[in-house]
Amino acid sequence: MKSKTLAVWLALLGGPLGLHRFYLRGLGDAIGWLLPIPTALGLYGIERVQQHGQDDVLSWLLVPLLGFTIAACCLNAIVYGLMPREQWNARFNPGAAQEAAPGGTHWGTIVAVALSLAIGAGVLMASLAFSFQRYFEYQVEEGRRISE
């Protein structure tokens, strides 16, 4: 029996590593195995910012990958948390009754959904702001080079 509350918390806390996908679909889930790739690339981008500064072009391409992955996993947590009990049990607990307890929503589920909304929205806005700021600064710099 797959617990909705546990799946929401796994998506929130371990989503970028694919933990929620492995919990719900097993170790054979391809997307679960692919999720750590943009996570690792984004972490590498953060490391490049620390080493080379914010003017490193590769870093402003890589850093948002981490933010978008975290935001997508937070969105998954919200979708899981808001899924009705009957739909949850039909999808993830097919042998169970529609009213089975693991598909229920509890306070732990609500707290995780609220945190997912706050963290996901914040990370998404920060990723977009970082990307656009770096892009437009790069365009201004290139415009200055051309005009010289």
MODELLER restraints for C-alpha pairs under 7 A, 6 or more apart:
rsr = mdl.restraints
at = mdl.atoms
rsr.add(forms.Gaussian(group=physical.xy_distance, feature=features.Distance(at['CA:1:A'], at['CA:93:A']), mean=5.71, stdev=0.5))
rsr.add(forms.Gaussian(group=physical.xy_distance, feature=features.Distance(at['CA:1:A'], at['CA:102:A']), mean=6.53, stdev=0.5))
rsr.add(forms.Gaussian(group=physical.xy_distance, feature=features.Distance(at['CA:2:A'], at['CA:24:A']), mean=6.80, stdev=0.5))
rsr.add(forms.Gaussian(group=physical.xy_distance, feature=features.Distance(at['CA:2:A'], at['CA:92:A']), mean=6.27, stdev=0.5))
rsr.add(forms.Gaussian(group=physical.xy_distance, feature=features.Distance(at['CA:2:A'], at['CA:93:A']), mean=6.25, stdev=0.5))
rsr.add(forms.Gaussian(group=physical.xy_distance, feature=features.Distance(at['CA:2:A'], at['CA:102:A']), mean=6.17, stdev=0.5))
rsr.add(forms.Gaussian(group=physical.xy_distance, feature=features.Distance(at['CA:3:A'], at['CA:102:A']), mean=4.42, stdev=0.5))
rsr.add(forms.Gaussian(group=physical.xy_distance, feature=features.Distance(at['CA:3:A'], at['CA:103:A']), mean=5.99, stdev=0.5))
rsr.add(forms.Gaussian(group=physical.xy_distance, feature=features.Distance(at['CA:4:A'], at['CA:80:A']), mean=6.78, stdev=0.5))
rsr.add(forms.Gaussian(group=physical.xy_distance, feature=features.Distance(at['CA:4:A'], at['CA:81:A']), mean=6.70, stdev=0.5))
rsr.add(forms.Gaussian(group=physical.xy_distance, feature=features.Distance(at['CA:4:A'], at['CA:102:A']), mean=6.13, stdev=0.5))
rsr.add(forms.Gaussian(group=physical.xy_distance, feature=features.Distance(at['CA:4:A'], at['CA:103:A']), mean=5.29, stdev=0.5))
rsr.add(forms.Gaussian(group=physical.xy_distance, feature=features.Distance(at['CA:4:A'], at['CA:104:A']), mean=6.76, stdev=0.5))
rsr.add(forms.Gaussian(group=physical.xy_distance, feature=features.Distance(at['CA:5:A'], at['CA:105:A']), mean=6.91, stdev=0.5))
rsr.add(forms.Gaussian(group=physical.xy_distance, feature=features.Distance(at['CA:5:A'], at['CA:108:A']), mean=6.43, stdev=0.5))
rsr.add(forms.Gaussian(group=physical.xy_distance, feature=features.Distance(at['CA:5:A'], at['CA:109:A']), mean=4.79, stdev=0.5))
rsr.add(forms.Gaussian(group=physical.xy_distance, feature=features.Distance(at['CA:7:A'], at['CA:20:A']), mean=5.58, stdev=0.5))
rsr.add(forms.Gaussian(group=physical.xy_distance, feature=features.Distance(at['CA:8:A'], at['CA:77:A']), mean=4.59, stdev=0.5))
rsr.add(forms.Gaussian(group=physical.xy_distance, feature=features.Distance(at['CA:8:A'], at['CA:80:A']), mean=6.13, stdev=0.5))
rsr.add(forms.Gaussian(group=physical.xy_distance, feature=features.Distance(at['CA:8:A'], at['CA:81:A']), mean=6.04, stdev=0.5))
rsr.add(forms.Gaussian(group=physical.xy_distance, feature=features.Distance(at['CA:8:A'], at['CA:109:A']), mean=6.67, stdev=0.5))
rsr.add(forms.Gaussian(group=physical.xy_distance, feature=features.Distance(at['CA:8:A'], at['CA:112:A']), mean=6.47, stdev=0.5))
rsr.add(forms.Gaussian(group=physical.xy_distance, feature=features.Distance(at['CA:9:A'], at['CA:112:A']), mean=5.99, stdev=0.5))
rsr.add(forms.Gaussian(group=physical.xy_distance, feature=features.Distance(at['CA:10:A'], at['CA:19:A']), mean=6.01, stdev=0.5))
rsr.add(forms.Gaussian(group=physical.xy_distance, feature=features.Distance(at['CA:10:A'], at['CA:20:A']), mean=4.96, stdev=0.5))
rsr.add(forms.Gaussian(group=physical.xy_distance, feature=features.Distance(at['CA:11:A'], at['CA:19:A']), mean=6.88, stdev=0.5))
rsr.add(forms.Gaussian(group=physical.xy_distance, feature=features.Distance(at['CA:11:A'], at['CA:20:A']), mean=4.95, stdev=0.5))
rsr.add(forms.Gaussian(group=physical.xy_distance, feature=features.Distance(at['CA:11:A'], at['CA:73:A']), mean=5.58, stdev=0.5))
rsr.add(forms.Gaussian(group=physical.xy_distance, feature=features.Distance(at['CA:11:A'], at['CA:74:A']), mean=6.49, stdev=0.5))
rsr.add(forms.Gaussian(group=physical.xy_distance, feature=features.Distance(at['CA:11:A'], at['CA:76:A']), mean=6.57, stdev=0.5))
rsr.add(forms.Gaussian(group=physical.xy_distance, feature=features.Distance(at['CA:11:A'], at['CA:77:A']), mean=5.21, stdev=0.5))
rsr.add(forms.Gaussian(group=physical.xy_distance, feature=features.Distance(at['CA:12:A'], at['CA:73:A']), mean=6.37, stdev=0.5))
rsr.add(forms.Gaussian(group=physical.xy_distance, feature=features.Distance(at['CA:12:A'], at['CA:74:A']), mean=5.44, stdev=0.5))
rsr.add(forms.Gaussian(group=physical.xy_distance, feature=features.Distance(at['CA:12:A'], at['CA:77:A']), mean=5.98, stdev=0.5))
rsr.add(forms.Gaussian(group=physical.xy_distance, feature=features.Distance(at['CA:12:A'], at['CA:116:A']), mean=6.05, stdev=0.5))
rsr.add(forms.Gaussian(group=physical.xy_distance, feature=features.Distance(at['CA:14:A'], at['CA:20:A']), mean=6.91, stdev=0.5))
rsr.add(forms.Gaussian(group=physical.xy_distance, feature=features.Distance(at['CA:15:A'], at['CA:73:A']), mean=5.15, stdev=0.5))
rsr.add(forms.Gaussian(group=physical.xy_distance, feature=features.Distance(at['CA:16:A'], at['CA:35:A']), mean=5.79, stdev=0.5))
rsr.add(forms.Gaussian(group=physical.xy_distance, feature=features.Distance(at['CA:16:A'], at['CA:36:A']), mean=5.93, stdev=0.5))
rsr.add(forms.Gaussian(group=physical.xy_distance, feature=features.Distance(at['CA:16:A'], at['CA:39:A']), mean=5.99, stdev=0.5))
rsr.add(forms.Gaussian(group=physical.xy_distance, feature=features.Distance(at['CA:16:A'], at['CA:69:A']), mean=6.08, stdev=0.5))
rsr.add(forms.Gaussian(group=physical.xy_distance, feature=features.Distance(at['CA:16:A'], at['CA:70:A']), mean=5.89, stdev=0.5))
rsr.add(forms.Gaussian(group=physical.xy_distance, feature=features.Distance(at['CA:16:A'], at['CA:73:A']), mean=6.60, stdev=0.5))
rsr.add(forms.Gaussian(group=physical.xy_distance, feature=features.Distance(at['CA:17:A'], at['CA:35:A']), mean=5.82, stdev=0.5))
rsr.add(forms.Gaussian(group=physical.xy_distance, feature=features.Distance(at['CA:17:A'], at['CA:36:A']), mean=4.86, stdev=0.5))
rsr.add(forms.Gaussian(group=physical.xy_distance, feature=features.Distance(at['CA:18:A'], at['CA:32:A']), mean=4.31, stdev=0.5))
rsr.add(forms.Gaussian(group=physical.xy_distance, feature=features.Distance(at['CA:18:A'], at['CA:33:A']), mean=6.58, stdev=0.5))
rsr.add(forms.Gaussian(group=physical.xy_distance, feature=features.Distance(at['CA:18:A'], at['CA:35:A']), mean=5.57, stdev=0.5))
rsr.add(forms.Gaussian(group=physical.xy_distance, feature=features.Distance(at['CA:18:A'], at['CA:36:A']), mean=6.84, stdev=0.5))
rsr.add(forms.Gaussian(group=physical.xy_distance, feature=features.Distance(at['CA:21:A'], at['CA:29:A']), mean=6.83, stdev=0.5))
rsr.add(forms.Gaussian(group=physical.xy_distance, feature=features.Distance(at['CA:21:A'], at['CA:32:A']), mean=5.22, stdev=0.5))
rsr.add(forms.Gaussian(group=physical.xy_distance, feature=features.Distance(at['CA:22:A'], at['CA:29:A']), mean=6.53, stdev=0.5))
rsr.add(forms.Gaussian(group=physical.xy_distance, feature=features.Distance(at['CA:22:A'], at['CA:32:A']), mean=6.13, stdev=0.5))
rsr.add(forms.Gaussian(group=physical.xy_distance, feature=features.Distance(at['CA:24:A'], at['CA:92:A']), mean=6.80, stdev=0.5))
rsr.add(forms.Gaussian(group=physical.xy_distance, feature=features.Distance(at['CA:38:A'], at['CA:65:A']), mean=5.51, stdev=0.5))
rsr.add(forms.Gaussian(group=physical.xy_distance, feature=features.Distance(at['CA:38:A'], at['CA:66:A']), mean=6.07, stdev=0.5))
rsr.add(forms.Gaussian(group=physical.xy_distance, feature=features.Distance(at['CA:38:A'], at['CA:69:A']), mean=6.86, stdev=0.5))
rsr.add(forms.Gaussian(group=physical.xy_distance, feature=features.Distance(at['CA:39:A'], at['CA:65:A']), mean=6.72, stdev=0.5))
rsr.add(forms.Gaussian(group=physical.xy_distance, feature=features.Distance(at['CA:39:A'], at['CA:66:A']), mean=4.86, stdev=0.5))
rsr.add(forms.Gaussian(group=physical.xy_distance, feature=features.Distance(at['CA:39:A'], at['CA:69:A']), mean=6.63, stdev=0.5))
rsr.add(forms.Gaussian(group=physical.xy_distance, feature=features.Distance(at['CA:41:A'], at['CA:62:A']), mean=5.93, stdev=0.5))
rsr.add(forms.Gaussian(group=physical.xy_distance, feature=features.Distance(at['CA:41:A'], at['CA:65:A']), mean=6.99, stdev=0.5))
rsr.add(forms.Gaussian(group=physical.xy_distance, feature=features.Distance(at['CA:42:A'], at['CA:62:A']), mean=4.91, stdev=0.5))
rsr.add(forms.Gaussian(group=physical.xy_distance, feature=features.Distance(at['CA:42:A'], at['CA:63:A']), mean=4.39, stdev=0.5))
rsr.add(forms.Gaussian(group=physical.xy_distance, feature=features.Distance(at['CA:42:A'], at['CA:64:A']), mean=6.52, stdev=0.5))
rsr.add(forms.Gaussian(group=physical.xy_distance, feature=features.Distance(at['CA:42:A'], at['CA:65:A']), mean=5.13, stdev=0.5))
rsr.add(forms.Gaussian(group=physical.xy_distance, feature=features.Distance(at['CA:42:A'], at['CA:66:A']), mean=4.29, stdev=0.5))
rsr.add(forms.Gaussian(group=physical.xy_distance, feature=features.Distance(at['CA:43:A'], at['CA:63:A']), mean=6.86, stdev=0.5))
rsr.add(forms.Gaussian(group=physical.xy_distance, feature=features.Distance(at['CA:43:A'], at['CA:66:A']), mean=6.72, stdev=0.5))
rsr.add(forms.Gaussian(group=physical.xy_distance, feature=features.Distance(at['CA:45:A'], at['CA:59:A']), mean=4.33, stdev=0.5))
rsr.add(forms.Gaussian(group=physical.xy_distance, feature=features.Distance(at['CA:45:A'], at['CA:62:A']), mean=4.79, stdev=0.5))
rsr.add(forms.Gaussian(group=physical.xy_distance, feature=features.Distance(at['CA:45:A'], at['CA:63:A']), mean=4.82, stdev=0.5))
rsr.add(forms.Gaussian(group=physical.xy_distance, feature=features.Distance(at['CA:46:A'], at['CA:59:A']), mean=6.70, stdev=0.5))
rsr.add(forms.Gaussian(group=physical.xy_distance, feature=features.Distance(at['CA:46:A'], at['CA:63:A']), mean=5.88, stdev=0.5))
rsr.add(forms.Gaussian(group=physical.xy_distance, feature=features.Distance(at['CA:48:A'], at['CA:59:A']), mean=5.79, stdev=0.5))
rsr.add(forms.Gaussian(group=physical.xy_distance, feature=features.Distance(at['CA:49:A'], at['CA:56:A']), mean=6.72, stdev=0.5))
rsr.add(forms.Gaussian(group=physical.xy_distance, feature=features.Distance(at['CA:49:A'], at['CA:59:A']), mean=5.95, stdev=0.5))
rsr.add(forms.Gaussian(group=physical.xy_distance, feature=features.Distance(at['CA:60:A'], at['CA:131:A']), mean=6.14, stdev=0.5))
rsr.add(forms.Gaussian(group=physical.xy_distance, feature=features.Distance(at['CA:60:A'], at['CA:134:A']), mean=6.38, stdev=0.5))
rsr.add(forms.Gaussian(group=physical.xy_distance, feature=features.Distance(at['CA:64:A'], at['CA:127:A']), mean=4.99, stdev=0.5))
rsr.add(forms.Gaussian(group=physical.xy_distance, feature=features.Distance(at['CA:64:A'], at['CA:131:A']), mean=6.67, stdev=0.5))
rsr.add(forms.Gaussian(group=physical.xy_distance, feature=features.Distance(at['CA:67:A'], at['CA:123:A']), mean=5.59, stdev=0.5))
rsr.add(forms.Gaussian(group=physical.xy_distance, feature=features.Distance(at['CA:67:A'], at['CA:124:A']), mean=6.00, stdev=0.5))
rsr.add(forms.Gaussian(group=physical.xy_distance, feature=features.Distance(at['CA:67:A'], at['CA:127:A']), mean=5.46, stdev=0.5))
rsr.add(forms.Gaussian(group=physical.xy_distance, feature=features.Distance(at['CA:68:A'], at['CA:124:A']), mean=6.17, stdev=0.5))
rsr.add(forms.Gaussian(group=physical.xy_distance, feature=features.Distance(at['CA:70:A'], at['CA:120:A']), mean=6.66, stdev=0.5))
rsr.add(forms.Gaussian(group=physical.xy_distance, feature=features.Distance(at['CA:71:A'], at['CA:120:A']), mean=4.34, stdev=0.5))
rsr.add(forms.Gaussian(group=physical.xy_distance, feature=features.Distance(at['CA:71:A'], at['CA:121:A']), mean=6.92, stdev=0.5))
rsr.add(forms.Gaussian(group=physical.xy_distance, feature=features.Distance(at['CA:71:A'], at['CA:123:A']), mean=6.27, stdev=0.5))
rsr.add(forms.Gaussian(group=physical.xy_distance, feature=features.Distance(at['CA:71:A'], at['CA:124:A']), mean=5.69, stdev=0.5))
rsr.add(forms.Gaussian(group=physical.xy_distance, feature=features.Distance(at['CA:74:A'], at['CA:116:A']), mean=4.81, stdev=0.5))
rsr.add(forms.Gaussian(group=physical.xy_distance, feature=features.Distance(at['CA:74:A'], at['CA:117:A']), mean=6.75, stdev=0.5))
rsr.add(forms.Gaussian(group=physical.xy_distance, feature=features.Distance(at['CA:74:A'], at['CA:120:A']), mean=5.20, stdev=0.5))
rsr.add(forms.Gaussian(group=physical.xy_distance, feature=features.Distance(at['CA:75:A'], at['CA:120:A']), mean=6.96, stdev=0.5))
rsr.add(forms.Gaussian(group=physical.xy_distance, feature=features.Distance(at['CA:77:A'], at['CA:113:A']), mean=6.38, stdev=0.5))
rsr.add(forms.Gaussian(group=physical.xy_distance, feature=features.Distance(at['CA:77:A'], at['CA:116:A']), mean=6.53, stdev=0.5))
rsr.add(forms.Gaussian(group=physical.xy_distance, feature=features.Distance(at['CA:78:A'], at['CA:113:A']), mean=5.15, stdev=0.5))
rsr.add(forms.Gaussian(group=physical.xy_distance, feature=features.Distance(at['CA:78:A'], at['CA:116:A']), mean=6.50, stdev=0.5))
rsr.add(forms.Gaussian(group=physical.xy_distance, feature=features.Distance(at['CA:81:A'], at['CA:109:A']), mean=6.07, stdev=0.5))
rsr.add(forms.Gaussian(group=physical.xy_distance, feature=features.Distance(at['CA:81:A'], at['CA:113:A']), mean=6.07, stdev=0.5))
rsr.add(forms.Gaussian(group=physical.xy_distance, feature=features.Distance(at['CA:85:A'], at['CA:98:A']), mean=6.98, stdev=0.5))
rsr.add(forms.Gaussian(group=physical.xy_distance, feature=features.Distance(at['CA:85:A'], at['CA:99:A']), mean=6.54, stdev=0.5))
rsr.add(forms.Gaussian(group=physical.xy_distance, feature=features.Distance(at['CA:85:A'], at['CA:103:A']), mean=4.62, stdev=0.5))
rsr.add(forms.Gaussian(group=physical.xy_distance, feature=features.Distance(at['CA:85:A'], at['CA:104:A']), mean=5.28, stdev=0.5))
rsr.add(forms.Gaussian(group=physical.xy_distance, feature=features.Distance(at['CA:86:A'], at['CA:98:A']), mean=4.66, stdev=0.5))
rsr.add(forms.Gaussian(group=physical.xy_distance, feature=features.Distance(at['CA:86:A'], at['CA:99:A']), mean=6.17, stdev=0.5))
rsr.add(forms.Gaussian(group=physical.xy_distance, feature=features.Distance(at['CA:88:A'], at['CA:103:A']), mean=5.47, stdev=0.5))
rsr.add(forms.Gaussian(group=physical.xy_distance, feature=features.Distance(at['CA:89:A'], at['CA:96:A']), mean=6.59, stdev=0.5))
rsr.add(forms.Gaussian(group=physical.xy_distance, feature=features.Distance(at['CA:89:A'], at['CA:98:A']), mean=5.70, stdev=0.5))
rsr.add(forms.Gaussian(group=physical.xy_distance, feature=features.Distance(at['CA:89:A'], at['CA:100:A']), mean=7.00, stdev=0.5))
rsr.add(forms.Gaussian(group=physical.xy_distance, feature=features.Distance(at['CA:89:A'], at['CA:103:A']), mean=5.54, stdev=0.5))
rsr.add(forms.Gaussian(group=physical.xy_distance, feature=features.Distance(at['CA:90:A'], at['CA:98:A']), mean=6.61, stdev=0.5))
